[in-house]
Amino acid sequence: GRSIPRGSRVQMAHDNKNKYLRGFIWWTNFKGNGNYEHRVDVDLSAVIMDENLNKIDQITYYSLKGKHGVHSGDITSGGEEHGKGATELVDLDMDAYKAMGGKYAELVSQQSLESTIEDNIALSSGGI
């Protein structure tokens, strides 16, 4: 495998074997100050756009089913730091989206982090 830098375009081979595109993301929680485990919530979304970059569909953690795509469900914690972790997936039927004028699929991830008041005080005071 290879890393794909942010903002990259990747040409997808298209034949009868490659009808679907699956986007996924995997993560775990992590330990912070005082060995406290931070809960990490990562959300994966997909936006389908036409050739003029107009949105024609969107699949997200809060809207799990699109016109021709589906989200695995919202996972709100990555589990133990060195555990199995958590995964969110988005499956897109590329033939169906192409038939309705879809040209681009953008996969987007965002994260939120739970922290304690002690962690915030330590971070804002330079770790004292």
C-alpha positions, 0 to 999 in steps of 0.5 A: 500500500501507499499513503495518499496525501490530502487533496489527491486525485486517484484514477479508479480502474473501472470494469465489471469487477470494480463496481463498488468503492469502500472507504474506511478509517480505523483508530484507537483511543490513547492515554494522556496526562496521568495515564487517563485514556482519552476517548477518540471519536472519528467520523467518516463521510462521503460526498458525491459530486458532478463534474461541476462539483455540485453535491448530488449525495452525501453519506455520513455518520448522521445520515447512514444511507444515501441514494446509492451508498451506505455507512456502517454506523457511527462508532463513538470510541476507538476502544483501548489504546492497544486493542482492536480499535474501531472502524467506520466504512462507507460503501458506494455503488459507483455505477449507480452514481455515474448513471446519475451524473456523479463524477467525483467521490470525496471521502472526509474524516473528522475527529473529536477528543474527550478530555478531562479538566485536568488535561485542559489545565495542564495543556493550557498552563504548559504542562505544569 
